[in-house]
Amino acid sequence: MNSAADIKQAFQRVYDENRWSIGSGPGSSPRNTVEYRAFLERFIENNNVKTIVDLGCGDWQFSPLIDWSEREYKGYDVVPGIVEANRAEFQSKNVKFEVFRDINELPSSDLCIAKEVFQHLPNDVISSYINVIRQKFRFALITNNIEPHAHCNIDTPAGGCRPVRLDESPFLTLGATVFSYYTFANGTYWKNGVFLVVGNSNRD
């Protein structure tokens, strides 16, 4: 169940059946993203980021709280209805939304954001995405649940969930966890790690 059509179908069901309780899930709520938003804004400012691709932008629960005014932002989601709703409420001169179809179609940009996306994708899809991300972006900030460690990187069908650590097998991605924070959902605290990948064009 790893084709683009299968992934779209899986995430469409997530929203249609409200499987994550509130749209893109509690990890996207404003209260659970206070620390993440502060980190992201610092990273953008400190690294002179002007163009941003948000891979799996979701329903934009917390994103309006980020100042995008000096940047060009493009949010991509596989669910057309989510994209249409975002366009109606949030689209502006420098903030655009598109339906995601193929990783290779993403425009090259300074920064790729993928927040709590890979943890819902099969391992082979993650590997293929990482290879493209390295080529297209100066930086990528890829956020996932990273605990419990015993469950990390166990393969899952699209729309499933498990913790992901990109620096461990089977991915062994060159990069580092540069920030971590906790979210609260379903009576439990969950640890998230933000993994930085530096694009090939940015390396010495």
C-alpha positions as CSV (number, residue, x, y, z in Angstrom):
1,M,0.0,0.0,0.0
2,N,2.8,2.4,-1.0
3,S,1.6,4.0,-4.2
4,A,0.7,7.7,-4.3
5,A,-3.0,6.7,-4.7
6,D,-2.9,4.4,-1.7
7,I,-1.3,7.1,0.5
8,K,-3.9,9.6,-0.6
9,Q,-6.7,7.1,0.1
10,A,-5.3,6.4,3.6
11,F,-5.1,10.0,4.6
12,Q,-8.5,10.8,3.1
13,R,-9.9,8.2,5.5
14,V,-8.1,9.7,8.4
15,Y,-9.9,13.0,7.8
16,D,-13.2,11.5,6.7
17,E,-13.4,9.3,9.8
18,N,-11.8,11.9,12.2
19,R,-9.3,9.3,13.3
20,W,-7.0,11.8,15.0
21,S,-9.9,13.5,16.9
22,I,-9.3,17.0,15.6
23,G,-8.3,17.4,12.0
24,S,-4.6,16.9,11.7
25,G,-4.4,15.7,15.2
26,P,-3.6,17.0,18.7
27,G,0.1,17.4,17.7
28,S,-1.0,20.3,15.5
29,S,-2.9,22.2,18.1
30,P,-1.6,25.7,19.1
31,R,-1.0,24.6,22.7
32,N,1.1,21.7,21.7
33,T,3.3,23.6,19.3
34,V,4.4,26.6,21.4
35,E,8.0,25.5,21.7
36,Y,8.1,24.1,18.1
37,R,6.9,27.4,16.6
38,A,9.5,29.4,18.6
39,F,12.3,27.0,17.4
40,L,11.1,27.1,13.7
41,E,10.9,30.9,13.7
42,R,14.5,31.2,15.1
43,F,15.8,28.7,12.5
44,I,14.2,30.6,9.7
45,E,15.6,33.9,10.8
46,N,19.1,32.6,11.7
47,N,19.5,30.8,8.4
48,N,18.1,33.5,6.1
49,V,15.3,31.3,4.8
50,K,13.2,33.0,2.2
51,T,11.4,30.1,0.5
52,I,9.6,27.3,2.3
53,V,7.9,24.1,1.3
54,D,5.7,22.4,3.9
55,L,5.3,18.8,3.1
56,G,2.1,17.5,4.7
57,C,0.8,21.0,5.8
58,G,-2.4,19.5,7.2
59,D,-5.3,21.8,8.3
60,W,-3.1,24.7,9.4
61,Q,-4.2,24.6,13.1
62,F,-1.0,26.3,14.4
63,S,0.6,27.7,11.3
64,P,-1.4,31.0,11.3
65,L,0.5,31.8,14.5
66,I,3.8,31.9,12.5
67,D,4.8,35.1,10.8
68,W,5.3,34.2,7.1
69,S,5.1,37.8,5.8
70,E,8.8,38.0,4.7
71,R,8.8,34.5,3.1
72,E,7.3,32.6,0.3
73,Y,5.4,29.6,1.7
74,K,3.9,26.7,-0.2
75,G,2.0,24.1,1.7
76,Y,1.3,20.7,0.2
77,D,-1.2,18.1,1.4
78,V,-2.4,14.8,-0.2
79,V,-6.0,15.5,0.7
80,P,-7.7,17.8,-1.8
81,G,-10.4,19.0,0.6
82,I,-7.8,20.1,3.1
83,V,-6.0,22.1,0.5
84,E,-9.3,23.7,-0.7
85,A,-10.2,24.7,2.9
86,N,-6.7,26.2,3.5
87,R,-6.9,28.2,0.3
88,A,-10.3,29.6,1.3
89,E,-9.2,30.7,4.7
90,F,-5.4,31.3,4.6
91,Q,-4.1,31.8,1.1
92,S,-2.4,35.2,0.4
93,K,0.1,36.8,-1.9
94,N,3.0,34.8,-0.3
95,V,1.1,31.8,1.2
96,K,-0.1,29.2,-1.3
97,F,-1.4,25.7,-1.0
98,E,-1.2,22.8,-3.5
99,V,-2.3,19.2,-3.7
100,F,0.7,16.9,-3.2
101,R,1.1,14.3,-5.9
102,D,4.7,13.4,-6.3
103,I,7.8,14.3,-4.2
104,N,9.7,15.0,-7.4
105,E,7.3,17.8,-8.3
106,L,8.1,19.9,-5.3
107,P,9.9,23.1,-6.1
108,S,13.5,23.6,-4.8
109,S,13.5,25.9,-1.8
110,D,15.6,27.0,1.1
111,L,13.7,24.9,3.6
112,C,11.4,21.8,3.6
113,I,9.2,21.3,6.7
114,A,7.7,17.9,7.3
115,K,6.1,17.8,10.7
116,E,4.7,14.5,12.0
117,V,4.3,13.2,8.5
118,F,6.9,10.5,8.1
119,Q,5.7,8.7,11.2
120,H,2.6,7.8,9.2
121,L,4.4,6.6,6.1
122,P,5.9,3.2,5.1
123,N,9.7,2.9,5.4
124,D,10.3,2.6,1.6
125,V,8.3,5.8,1.0
126,I,10.4,7.6,3.7
127,S,13.6,6.5,2.1
128,S,12.6,7.7,-1.3
129,Y,11.5,11.1,0.0
130,I,14.7,11.6,1.9
131,N,16.7,11.1,-1.3
132,V,14.8,13.8,-3.1
133,I,14.7,16.2,-0.2
134,R,18.5,16.1,0.0
135,Q,18.7,17.3,-3.6
136,K,16.0,19.9,-3.6
137,F,16.4,21.9,-0.4
138,R,19.1,23.7,1.5
139,F,17.7,22.4,4.7
140,A,14.9,20.1,5.9
141,L,13.4,20.0,9.4
142,I,11.7,16.7,9.8
143,T,9.7,16.2,13.0
144,N,8.4,12.9,14.3
145,N,7.6,11.1,17.5
146,I,10.9,9.5,18.6
147,E,9.7,7.4,21.6
148,P,9.2,4.7,22.7
149,H,12.5,3.7,21.2
150,A,11.7,0.0,21.0
151,H,9.0,0.8,18.4
152,C,11.1,3.1,16.2
153,N,11.2,2.5,12.5
154,I,8.9,-0.5,12.6
155,D,7.3,-0.6,9.2
156,T,3.7,0.6,8.9
157,P,1.2,1.1,6.2
158,A,0.3,4.6,5.1
159,G,-1.9,6.2,7.7
160,G,-0.5,4.0,10.5
161,C,1.8,5.4,13.2
162,R,5.1,4.6,15.0
163,P,8.1,6.6,16.2
164,V,10.7,7.4,13.6
165,R,14.4,8.1,14.0
166,L,16.0,8.9,10.7
167,D,19.6,8.4,11.9
168,E,18.9,4.8,12.7
169,S,18.4,1.7,10.5
170,P,16.9,1.3,7.9
171,F,17.3,5.0,7.0
172,L,20.8,5.9,8.4
173,T,20.2,9.5,7.3
174,L,23.1,12.0,7.7
175,G,21.7,14.6,10.0
176,A,21.0,15.4,13.6
177,T,18.2,15.9,16.1
178,V,18.5,19.6,16.8
179,F,15.5,20.2,18.9
180,S,13.0,18.1,21.0
181,Y,9.8,18.9,22.8
182,Y,6.8,17.2,24.3
183,T,3.1,17.2,23.2
184,F,0.2,16.1,25.4
185,A,-2.5,13.9,23.8
186,N,-4.8,11.2,25.0
187,G,-3.6,11.6,28.6
188,T,0.1,11.0,27.6
189,Y,3.1,13.1,27.0
190,W,4.8,12.3,23.6
191,K,8.4,13.2,22.8
192,N,9.0,14.8,19.4
193,G,12.4,15.3,17.7
194,V,13.2,17.8,15.0
195,F,15.8,16.2,12.7
196,L,17.9,18.5,10.5
197,V,19.0,17.4,7.1
198,V,21.4,19.6,5.2
199,G,21.0,19.5,1.5
200,N,23.7,18.4,-0.9
201,S,24.2,21.9,-2.3
202,N,24.9,23.2,1.2
203,R,27.7,20.9,2.1
204,D,31.4,21.7,1.7
